[in-house]
Amino acid sequence: MDFGVSKLQPVLRALNSRSYRLFFTGQAISLIGTWMTQIATIWLVYHLTNSALWLGVVGFSSQIPSFILAPFGGILVDRWNRHRILLTTQILSMIQSLALAVLAITGIIHIWHLVVLSIFQGFITAFDSPARQAFVTEMVERQEDLGNAIALNSSIFNGARLVGPAIGGLVIASLGAGICFLIDGLSYIAVIAGLLAMRLKPREIAVQTTNVWQRLKEGFLYAFGFPPIRAILLLVAVFSFMGMPYTTFVPIFATNILHGGSETLGFLMAASGVGALSG
């Protein structure tokens, strides 16, 4: 009896690639820690300042480096070894989370620590995100499984978005925000171990004759000159500007309006994961 496993094989066919399987497993663990850190960060900001303004400042600090540098990150990802880029970004992210853990557990953390480390994480994300997305093509052995791998990536992200905040809220209530940061820092070991265990075919990196600014200009002209991509970019921009900032105000709703604690915050954040995963 296969207990229905055979029915799942078409859905999980990208996992037949060993490298992608290692990446998928590591990400499934690490992303839960990432969402725990996100909820711990906004909870800690509001706990330290009781200010909606500071929630916005910390959120802005984590996003603005990516907004500015991500296009350059995409260009450099095409020119450099993506495997090494991901190893570097994951190690730096682990250091950032462990630094937060030490500051929070020892009780010496201040709001400026959170701002500075959020900016640092934003710089990391600017290179990590394009490298992570482009690296999928190197991990998947059969090109026909590439679409399935992209879908699985989305599933583990949204699954972690459901599980991570719920666990994070309970951990904050029982052990403190510092333990969330510590768990996140340790969870990066799974990704780093998976990356080190991969056996990848060498990728031929084409010699670029144009400079970075020329490539950036070409990318913008193509993206905004091709109607389907332009429409998607504008849709994402509107949603990010009008919809995503709700995460900034969730701690205020959880405490001042619903009169709850970190558990309430965790379940509110996890609710968006339920919708994303089921959709």
N, C-alpha and C positions, 0 to 999 in steps of 0.2 A: 504494500500500500504506500502511495506517495503523498497521501493526505492533501491532495490538491496542489502539490508543489509543481507538477508538470504544467498546470494552468498558468502559473506565475512566470514560467520561463520566458515567454515572449515579452512580458513586461519588464523583466530584469535581465534581458539578454546582454546588455552592456557590461554586466558584471562578469561575463565570461572572459573579459580582458583582465589579466592579473593586475596590471598597474592601476587600472581604473578601480578595480575591486579594493585595492589597498587604499586608494585615495578616498573612495566612498566611505569605507569603514572609519578612517581617521576623521573625515569631515563630519560624519554622523555624531561622533563623540565631541569633537571640538566646537561645533556650532551650538550645541546645547550650552557649553560653557560661555560662548560668546553672548548668547541671549541672557544668561545669568548675569554677566558683567553689565550688560546694557541696563537691566532693571535695577541692579545694585547701584549703578552710577546715578541714575535719575533720582532714586530714593535717597541716596547719600547727599546729593546736591540740595534737595528740598529739606532734608533733615538738618543740614548745616546752615542753610540760609533762610529757609521759609520764604523764598522769593521766586516768583514766576520768571522774573527777569534773569536770574542766574541760571535757571533751567534752560532758558533760551540761549544764553551766552555759551554754556557748555555744549549744547547741541550744535550751535553755530561753529564752535571751535573744532568739533570733530568732523564737520562736513566741508568747511571752506577749503582746507588743503586738497581734498579729493576733487572738489569742483574745479580748482585752478590747475592742478597737476595731473589729473587722470588722462587728459588727452596726450600730454607728454609721456606719461607712463605707458600708454598704448603703443606709442612710436618706439620707445626703448625696448618694450617687450618683444617687438619684431626683430630687434637687432641683437638682443642678448639671449643667453640660455635661460629659458623659462623655468626649468627645473631648479636651477640655482637661485633664481629670483624668488620662487616660492619658498624654498628652504630659508632664505634670508628673511623674508617678510614674516614667516611663521615664528622664527626664533625671536625676532624683534617684538612681535606681538606677545609672545610668551613673557619676555622681559618686562614689557609694559604692564601686563596683568599682574605679574608677581610684584612689581614696584607698587602698584595700587594696593595689593594685599598687605604688604609690609607696612605701608603708611596707615591703612585702615585698622589693621589688627593692633598696631602699637598705639593707636589713638592720636597720632600727630598730624593726621591729614587735615589740610585746609582747602578752601575752595580753589585757590590758585594752583594747587597740585593737580586738581581734576582738570582745570583748564589746560595746563601745560601738557599733561599726559593725553588729553583728548586731541590736542593739536598733533602730538607725536603719532597717535594712532591714525589720524587723518592722513598724514604723510605716508604711513605704511600702506594704508588702504588704496591710495592713489596708484601704487604699483602692484599691489596684491590682486586687486579685482581684475584688471585686464590680463594679468599673467594667469590667474586661475581659469578664466574663461577660455583663453587661447590654448591653455595646456591640455584641455580635454581632447583636442584633436590628436595629441601625441600619445595619450594614454589608451585611447580606444583603438584596438587593432583592426577592426573592420569598419569601414566608413559608413556602411549601412546601419551601424549601431550608434552612430553619432547623435542622431535625434533622440534616441532612447536615453543616452547618457545625459543630455541636456535636461530632459524631463526628470530624470532621477535626481539631478542636482537641485532642481527646483523643489522636488518632493522632500529631500532631506533638509533643505533650508526652511521650508514651511513647517515640517515636522518638528524641527528644533525650535522654531518660533512658537510652537504650541507647548512643548515640554519644558524648554528652558526657563521661561518666565514663571511658570507654575512652581517649578522646583525652586527657582531663585527666591520667590516670595516667601516660601516656607523656610528656606535656609536663613534669609535675613531675619525673619521673626524669631527663629530659635538660636542661631549662632552668630548672626551679624553679617553686615555687607562684606567685611573683609574675607570671610570664608568663601563667598561667591567668587571674589577675585582670585583667591587661591585655587579653587577648583578649576576656574577658567585657565589659569596659568598652567596647571598640570595637564589639562586636557589637550594642550598643544603637543604634548609628547606623542599622542596617537598619530597626529598628522605628520610630524617630523619623522617618526619611525617609519610610517608608510612611504614617505618620499624617499627616505634612504634605502628602503628595501626594493624600490622599483628597478627594473631592468629595461631601459628604454633604448630604442634605436637612435643613433645620433641624428640630430636634425641639421640639415644643411641650411645655414643662415646666409641668405643672399646678401651680397655686398651692396650697401646703399650708396648711391652716388649723389643723392640729394641731401641737403641739410635738414635738420629737425624742423625748422620753420616752414620750409617748402612742403615737407610731408604733412605738417599740421594744416597748412592751407589746402592741400589736396584733399585731406580727409573732410574738412568742413565743406568744401565745394561739392564733394560727392554726396555727403550726408544730407545737405540741405537742397541739393539739386535733384535728388531722387525722391519723388513724392511719397512712396510708401514709408521710407525711412524718416523723412521729414515729419510725416504725420505721427509716427510712433514717438519720435523725440519730443514733439510738441505735447502729445498726450501725457507722456511721462513727466514732462516739465510742469504741466498744469496740476497733475495729481500730486507731485512732490511738493509743490508750492502751497496748494490748497488743502490737501488731505493728510499728508504724512506728519505735519506739525502736531497732530493730536497726541503723539507720543510724549511731547513736551509737557502737556497739561494733565496727563493721566495721574501723576502723583497728587495733584491738587484735587482732582475729582475723588480719588480713593480716600483721601484724608479729610478734606473739608466738606465735601458734599455727601459722600457715602459713609463718612465717619468710620472708615476701616483702617487697616494697617498695611503692612507690606504684603500680607497674604492677598488682600483685596487688590492691591496693585498688580501682583503676579497673575491673578486670575483674569483681570481686565486685559492685560497685555497678551495673555494666552488666548483670549477669545478671538483676537484678530488672526492668530495662527489657525484656529479652527476653521474660520472662513476661508483663509488662503489655501489650506490643505484640501478642504472639501471642494473648493472651486477648481 
